[in-house]
């Protein structure tokens, strides 16, 4: 797997992990009792996007390393 292929795989894995992590730990305004007037009560109070992006990067790198090793060590050989 070359550099371009590796970047594409990491990008796809990052987005998959990021979308899986988006709902983790999100609390609505109605759950905290801190509803901002004029907003949707189900709107999140804190999304923690930086943490989720970093966690998604970590997950993507680990999954990419496993896939990279599997390809280069011939685990997928026919």
C-alpha positions in Angstrom: 0.0 0.0 0.0 1.5 3.3 -1.1 1.3 6.7 0.5 -1.8 7.8 -1.4 -3.6 4.5 -0.6 -2.6 4.8 3.1 -3.9 8.4 3.3 -7.2 7.4 1.7 -7.7 4.5 4.1 -6.8 6.6 7.1 -9.3 9.3 5.9 -12.1 6.8 5.5 -11.3 5.1 8.8 -11.2 8.5 10.6 -14.6 9.5 9.2 -16.1 6.1 10.2 -14.7 6.3 13.7 -15.7 10.0 14.0 -19.3 9.4 13.1 -19.5 6.4 15.5 -18.1 8.6 18.3 -20.4 11.6 17.6 -23.3 10.5 19.9 -21.1 9.4 22.7 -21.5 11.5 25.8 -23.8 14.1 24.3 -26.3 15.5 26.7 -29.3 17.5 25.6 -30.2 20.9 27.2 -33.3 19.3 28.7 -31.2 16.7 30.5 -29.1 19.4 32.2 -32.1 21.7 32.8 -30.2 24.5 31.1 -32.5 25.3 28.2 -31.5 28.4 26.3 -34.6 30.4 25.3 -35.4 30.1 21.6 -33.4 27.0 21.1 -34.3 23.3 20.7 -34.4 21.5 24.1 -32.7 18.5 22.5 -29.7 20.6 21.3 -26.4 19.4 22.9 -24.9 21.4 25.7 -21.3 20.3 25.1 -20.3 18.2 22.0 -16.6 17.7 22.9 -15.7 17.6 19.2 -11.9 18.0 19.8 -11.8 15.0 22.0 -13.9 13.0 19.6 -11.7 14.0 16.6 -8.5 13.0 18.5 -10.1 9.7 19.6 -11.2 9.0 16.0 -7.7 9.6 14.8 -6.3 7.2 17.3 -8.8 4.5 16.3 -8.1 5.1 12.6 -4.3 4.8 13.1 -4.6 1.6 15.0 -7.0 0.1 12.4 -4.8 1.3 9.6 -1.7 -0.3 11.2 -3.5 -3.6 11.5 -4.6 -3.4 7.8 -1.2 -2.3 6.7 0.5 -5.2 8.5 -2.1 -7.6 7.1 -1.4 -6.5 3.6 2.4 -6.4 3.8 2.8 -9.6 5.8 0.7 -11.5 3.2 -2.3 -12.4 5.5 -4.6 -11.9 2.6 -2.6 -14.1 0.2 -4.7 -16.4 -1.9 
